[in-house]
Amino acid sequence: MLPFRVGEPDKPAQDFFSSSMASPKKKLQGLVAATITPMTEHGEINFSVIGRYVDYLVEEQGVKNIFVNGTTGEGLSLSISERCRVAEEWVTEGRNKLDQIVIHVGALSLKESQELAQHAAKIGADGIAVIAPFFLQPWNKDVLINFLKEVAAAAPALPFYYYHIPALTGVKIRAEELLDGIQDKIPTFQGLKFSDTDLLDFGQCVDQNRQQQFAFLFGVDEQLLSALVMGATGAVGSTYNYLGKKTNQMLEAFERKDFSSALNHQV
């Protein structure tokens, strides 16, 4: 049996990927849509459609968790004020509809990242995530953890997730190495979004941290089935905006051990 429960067909999969992980707030479970930031033809953020976007995710795709201002949302291309307003709108429109709203607060500036973390806590987000700073890159695990620790400390009531995406950051510190003893430095650490194709590193993350029961959120959508075999406990991705229902069917087939059907849904 998998360590999680699949929702019934045609119903939201909010119960999927259940975990016994203790968390300051609700558990992050189910597919997580990496949201697009809607824009007008003039390059302004189109806040007016976010309410309908929420309804579409919940009602049409069965997805009730979102990851805001990440890569798909082009968060690092927005100003700090724009990122704050986008986060506010998703939290406002998602209230009583979405289960989890995780805000990506990573930035090149530590102070800006801390400001975004504090803002996420203030508006009632359910968690924060941070990528590695990628211009003046951390050169070893300790330097990276020190940066992450300072951001997490700015929002001590929120679960903290590391966003591992080395293809874009250029930071090649293995996630498995980073996770070793991380809760001693970052008590609010709850897991990572693993957006890399190195399944060996991912599998070692899972295998060596079973006692901590972290959330292992896989972020390469086209490899999700392989990641499930390696022990993924969740998934964050852009395609769940429009393929959430189909992906839920793949997850259900995987739990039934109907691997042929699961593979058909994956491809």
SVG drawing of the C-alpha trace seen along z (x, -y; Angstrom):
<svg xmlns="http://www.w3.org/2000/svg" viewBox="-17 -48 49 52">
<polyline fill="none" stroke="black" stroke-width="0.4" points="0.0,0.0 1.1,-3.6 1.6,-5.9 -1.3,-8.0 -4.9,-7.7 -6.4,-8.6 -9.6,-10.5 -12.6,-8.9 -12.9,-9.3 -14.3,-12.7 -13.8,-14.1 -11.1,-16.5 -7.9,-14.7 -7.3,-16.8 -6.8,-13.6 -4.1,-12.3 -0.6,-12.0 -1.6,-12.0 1.3,-12.1 1.6,-11.9 4.1,-14.7 3.6,-17.2 3.2,-20.7 2.5,-24.1 -0.6,-24.2 -2.5,-21.8 -0.6,-19.1 0.3,-19.8 -1.3,-17.0 -2.7,-16.4 -1.6,-17.8 -0.3,-21.4 -0.8,-23.6 2.1,-26.0 -0.1,-29.0 0.3,-31.2 0.3,-34.9 -2.5,-36.3 -1.5,-39.3 -3.3,-41.8 -2.1,-42.5 -0.4,-45.6 1.7,-43.6 -0.3,-44.4 -1.4,-41.8 -5.0,-40.8 -6.2,-40.3 -9.9,-40.1 -9.5,-36.6 -7.9,-35.0 -11.3,-34.2 -12.4,-32.3 -9.0,-30.6 -9.5,-29.3 -13.0,-27.9 -11.6,-26.3 -8.8,-24.5 -11.2,-23.2 -14.2,-22.4 -12.7,-21.3 -9.3,-19.9 -9.9,-18.6 -6.8,-20.6 -7.1,-22.4 -3.5,-23.4 -1.4,-26.0 2.2,-27.3 2.2,-31.0 4.9,-33.2 7.2,-30.4 8.8,-29.7 5.5,-29.2 4.1,-32.4 7.2,-34.3 7.6,-35.6 11.2,-36.6 10.2,-38.8 7.7,-40.7 8.4,-43.6 8.2,-43.1 4.9,-45.0 3.5,-43.0 4.4,-39.7 2.7,-40.9 -0.5,-41.9 -0.6,-38.6 -0.2,-36.6 -2.9,-38.7 -5.3,-38.1 -4.8,-34.3 -5.2,-34.1 -8.3,-36.3 -9.9,-34.4 -8.9,-31.0 -10.2,-31.4 -12.6,-28.6 -12.0,-27.0 -8.4,-26.0 -6.7,-23.7 -3.1,-25.0 -1.6,-28.2 2.2,-28.1 3.9,-31.4 7.3,-31.3 9.3,-34.1 12.8,-33.5 14.8,-36.5 18.4,-37.5 18.2,-39.9 17.9,-38.3 16.1,-41.4 13.5,-41.2 13.0,-37.5 12.5,-38.1 10.0,-40.9 8.1,-38.6 8.1,-35.9 6.7,-38.2 4.1,-39.4 3.0,-35.8 2.6,-35.2 0.6,-38.4 -1.9,-37.6 -2.6,-34.1 -0.6,-31.9 -0.2,-28.2 3.5,-28.0 6.5,-29.6 9.1,-28.2 12.5,-29.5 14.9,-28.8 18.7,-29.2 20.0,-32.7 21.5,-32.3 23.6,-35.3 26.2,-35.2 25.6,-31.5 26.1,-29.7 29.2,-27.5 28.4,-24.9 25.6,-23.4 26.3,-25.6 26.1,-28.8 22.9,-27.9 21.3,-26.7 22.3,-30.0 20.4,-31.9 17.4,-29.7 17.4,-29.9 17.3,-33.7 14.3,-33.7 12.5,-31.0 13.1,-32.9 11.2,-35.9 8.0,-33.8 8.4,-31.4 4.8,-30.3 4.8,-29.0 5.9,-25.7 9.1,-26.2 9.9,-24.3 13.1,-24.4 12.6,-24.8 15.3,-22.7 15.7,-23.7 19.4,-23.5 18.8,-23.8 17.7,-27.4 19.7,-28.4 22.9,-26.8 23.3,-25.7 24.4,-22.1 24.3,-21.3 22.5,-17.9 19.2,-18.0 20.1,-14.8 23.1,-16.6 21.1,-19.7 18.4,-17.7 20.9,-16.1 20.2,-17.6 18.3,-20.6 15.6,-20.7 18.3,-21.3 19.0,-24.6 15.5,-25.3 12.9,-24.0 10.0,-24.9 11.4,-23.0 8.7,-20.6 9.9,-19.4 11.1,-20.3 9.9,-20.9 12.3,-18.8 12.4,-20.1 15.2,-18.1 15.6,-15.0 18.2,-13.4 16.0,-10.5 19.0,-9.1 19.3,-12.3 15.5,-12.3 15.4,-8.7 18.2,-9.2 16.3,-12.2 13.3,-9.9 15.3,-7.0 17.5,-8.8 14.7,-11.0 11.9,-8.5 11.8,-9.2 11.4,-13.0 8.4,-12.3 9.1,-15.4 6.9,-16.3 8.7,-15.2 7.0,-17.2 8.2,-16.3 8.3,-19.1 9.1,-17.5 5.6,-16.7 6.6,-14.4 8.5,-12.2 5.9,-12.0 5.2,-8.3 8.9,-7.5 9.0,-9.7 6.1,-7.9 8.0,-4.7 10.9,-6.4 8.6,-7.6 7.2,-11.0 4.6,-12.1 3.3,-15.0 3.6,-16.9 3.9,-20.5 3.7,-21.5 2.4,-23.7 0.5,-21.0 -1.8,-20.4 -3.5,-23.7 -5.0,-21.9 -4.2,-18.2 -5.1,-17.9 -8.0,-15.6 -6.0,-13.3 -3.1,-13.2 -5.4,-12.3 -6.5,-9.3 -2.8,-8.3 -2.4,-8.5 -5.5,-6.4 -4.2,-3.8 -0.8,-3.7 -2.4,-3.0 -4.4,-0.1 -1.0,1.2 -2.5,0.8 0.8,-0.4 -0.1,0.0 -3.0,-2.5 -0.9,-4.8 1.7,-4.9 -1.0,-5.7 -2.1,-8.6 1.5,-9.8 2.3,-9.9"/>
</svg>
